[in-house]
Amino acid sequence: MTEPTALILYGLLVILTLMLQATGAITQLGLGYLMGARDEGRTVSGIAGRLERALGNSITALALFAPAVLLIVVTDSSTSETRLAATAFLIARVIYLPSYAFGITGLRSLVWNVGIVSTIALYLLAL
C-alpha cells in the first residue's frame, strides 16, 4: 500500500469514527441539545464516551501522520520501509478504534504504540 493511500484510508476511518461518535451522542443527549448552543455542559458515557475520546486521539494521530506522509511524497523518498510503516500505522489504527470503543485496554495500548512508532519511523525515514 502506498503512503498516500494509507493517509486517504485513515482520513476515511476518522470520518467513520466521527459519525459513530455523533450517533452515540445523539442517542444519549438528544438531537435538540446537540443542535443548540450547548451552554450547559453534558457528557456522554459508555461506548459513546469512549468513541468521543477515540475521536480526539484519532485527530491527533492524523495531525502527526499526515505531515510525515506528505514529507515522504514531496521528497520522493518512498521505499518499501516507508510503505510498511504507513501500512502498519493504518492497521494499528483500524484495530485501535474498536479496541477503544469496547474497552480492550491492553490491545488499545499496544496498537497505539505501533501507530506512534510507525509515525516516528516515517519522519526518520524522510530525513
C-alpha positions as CSV (number, residue, x, y, z in Angstrom):
1,M,0.0,0.0,0.0
2,T,1.3,3.5,-0.8
3,E,1.7,6.1,1.9
4,P,-0.9,8.4,0.3
5,T,-3.4,5.5,0.1
6,A,-2.8,4.8,3.8
7,L,-3.4,8.5,4.5
8,I,-6.7,8.6,2.5
9,L,-8.0,5.4,4.2
10,Y,-7.1,6.8,7.6
11,G,-8.9,10.0,6.9
12,L,-12.0,7.9,6.0
13,L,-11.6,6.0,9.3
14,V,-11.5,9.3,11.2
15,I,-14.7,10.3,9.4
16,L,-16.3,7.0,10.3
17,T,-15.2,7.5,14.0
18,L,-16.9,10.9,13.9
19,M,-20.1,9.5,12.5
20,L,-20.2,6.7,15.1
21,Q,-19.4,9.2,17.9
22,A,-22.1,11.6,16.7
23,T,-24.7,8.7,16.6
24,G,-23.9,7.8,20.2
25,A,-24.1,11.4,21.3
26,I,-27.5,11.8,19.6
27,T,-28.8,8.7,21.4
28,Q,-27.6,9.9,24.8
29,L,-28.0,13.7,24.6
30,G,-30.8,14.1,22.0
31,L,-30.6,15.9,18.7
32,G,-32.2,19.1,20.2
33,Y,-29.3,19.5,22.7
34,L,-26.7,18.8,20.0
35,M,-28.2,21.3,17.6
36,G,-28.4,24.0,20.3
37,A,-25.7,26.2,21.8
38,R,-24.8,23.6,24.3
39,D,-24.3,26.2,27.0
40,E,-25.0,23.6,29.7
41,G,-22.2,21.0,29.7
42,R,-23.3,17.5,29.2
43,T,-21.2,14.4,28.7
44,V,-21.7,11.1,27.1
45,S,-20.7,7.8,28.7
46,G,-20.1,4.2,27.8
47,I,-19.2,3.4,24.2
48,A,-20.3,6.9,23.1
49,G,-17.8,8.5,25.6
50,R,-15.0,6.1,24.6
51,L,-15.7,7.0,20.9
52,E,-15.5,10.7,21.8
53,R,-12.1,10.1,23.3
54,A,-11.0,7.8,20.4
55,L,-12.0,10.6,18.0
56,G,-9.8,13.1,19.8
57,N,-6.9,10.7,19.8
58,S,-7.5,9.9,16.1
59,I,-7.5,13.5,15.1
60,T,-4.2,13.9,17.0
61,A,-2.8,10.9,15.2
62,L,-3.9,12.3,11.9
63,A,-2.2,15.6,12.6
64,L,1.1,13.7,13.2
65,F,0.7,11.1,10.4
66,A,-0.3,13.4,7.5
67,P,2.8,15.6,7.6
68,A,5.0,12.5,7.7
69,V,3.3,11.1,4.6
70,L,3.4,14.4,2.8
71,L,7.2,14.7,3.5
72,I,7.7,11.3,2.0
73,V,5.7,12.3,-1.1
74,V,7.3,15.7,-1.5
75,T,10.8,14.4,-1.0
76,D,10.1,11.4,-3.3
77,S,11.6,9.2,-0.6
78,S,9.1,6.4,-0.7
79,T,10.6,3.0,0.0
80,S,9.4,-0.4,1.0
81,E,10.2,0.6,4.6
82,T,8.0,3.7,4.4
83,R,5.2,1.8,2.8
84,L,5.5,-0.8,5.6
85,A,5.4,1.9,8.2
86,A,2.3,3.6,6.7
87,T,0.6,0.2,6.4
88,A,1.4,-0.7,10.0
89,F,0.1,2.7,11.1
90,L,-3.2,2.1,9.3
91,I,-3.7,-1.4,10.5
92,A,-2.9,-0.3,14.1
93,R,-5.4,2.5,13.9
94,V,-8.1,0.2,12.4
95,I,-7.6,-2.1,15.4
96,Y,-7.4,0.9,17.8
97,L,-10.9,2.1,17.1
98,P,-12.9,-1.0,18.2
99,S,-10.4,-1.8,21.0
100,Y,-11.0,1.7,22.5
101,A,-14.8,1.6,21.9
102,F,-15.2,-1.7,23.6
103,G,-12.7,-1.0,26.4
104,I,-10.0,-3.6,25.4
105,T,-7.2,-1.6,27.2
106,G,-4.2,-3.8,26.7
107,L,-4.8,-4.2,23.0
108,R,-5.6,-0.5,22.7
109,S,-2.3,0.5,24.2
110,L,-0.4,-2.0,22.1
111,V,-1.8,-0.8,18.8
112,W,-1.5,2.9,19.9
113,N,2.2,2.2,20.3
114,V,2.5,0.6,16.9
115,G,0.9,3.6,15.4
116,I,3.1,6.2,17.0
117,V,6.3,4.1,16.4
118,S,5.2,3.9,12.7
119,T,4.7,7.6,12.5
120,I,8.1,8.3,14.1
121,A,9.7,5.9,11.6
122,L,8.1,7.8,8.7
123,Y,9.7,11.0,9.9
124,L,13.1,9.4,10.4
125,L,12.9,7.7,7.0
126,A,12.1,11.1,5.4
127,L,15.4,12.5,6.5
